[in-house]
Amino acid sequence: MAPPARPVWTGQIRLALVALPVKLYSALDSREKIAFNQIHEPSKQRIKYEKVVPGIGPVDKDEIVKGYEVQKGRYVLFSDEEFEALKIDSKKTLDMIQFAPADTIDPIYFDKPYYALPDGKLADEPYRVVRDALRRTGTIGLGQITMRGRSYIAAVKPYEDGILVETVHYSEELRAAKGFFDEIPAGKSEPDLVDLAEELIKRKLAPFDASKFEDEYSQALERLIKKKIEREGETVLEDQESATPDYGGNVVSLVDALKKSLAKKQAAAEPEAPPKRVKAAAEKVKAPPKASAKPAAKRAKK
């Protein structure tokens, strides 16, 4: 399978004096997930949401700011410009500043995986060098990477025939496990029961193969969707934003009829002149009125 056209990050992975130009592509495919939209059943229209203020109603996007709740009902407000000033300049270098044995990093720290591919023919050799060195030493390279204006811990590890870059959670992002497990009763397990459990584990011991596990819920959804289409067909929703408005009379239908008539006549060698009655009606067709412009003065931000 060819990688997507656009990488999520382009830069260099550095190991001392070895510079490895790479492109990162997300290893996750969210397109496989089934998504649903909310529909207003009586009108068969898709539900849309407006941002409203109680007592005021819908508000413009440029009147909305972000607020941090200091206490209940008390906020500190921030503008988009203040957030832009906080963004970290996108560094195009991932320096591996530390190396750790692969088995010493708790899996709970790993977050999102990205496939790292060599960027250009000159990158092929350093790519293989870094990959093979990490594999032979059984280590993971650790550094920091900047993507989308934020800084992440990055783990560089060999994976199959290539290199995987995986973002790593900061320690403050994880909840301590101790608080969750405090209420588990203390005590030792019966040795005979542990022996029995070990025997059951050994009987089912095998290398991990993700293809043996299936998303039963998604498969059930696919079957349900297929049955609904076969039994009831599809419901066609009218997109009200793109639908041609009806300004009364037969104006809209007349315009459609004229378009079809013109399309047919373009294929003829000598197009016939339209009847005077149709021609006169077409001249009376006017473009729908433009929406009134918004007032220049906007409500002051509170």
Secondary structure, DSSP 8 states (H G I E B T S, - for coil): ----SS-SEEEEEEETTEEEEEEEEES--GGGS-----EETTTTEE-----EETTTEE--GGG--EEEEEETTEEEEE-HHHHHHHS-----EEE--EEEEGGGS-GGGEEEEEEEEE-SGGGHHHHHHHHHHHHHHTEEEEEEEEETTEEEEEEEEEETTEEEEEEE--GGGS--SHHHHTTS------HHHHHHHHHHHHHT-----GGG---HHHHHHHHHHHHHHHHH-------TTTS----STTHHHHHHHHHHHHHHHHTSSS-----HHHHHHHHH-----------SS-----
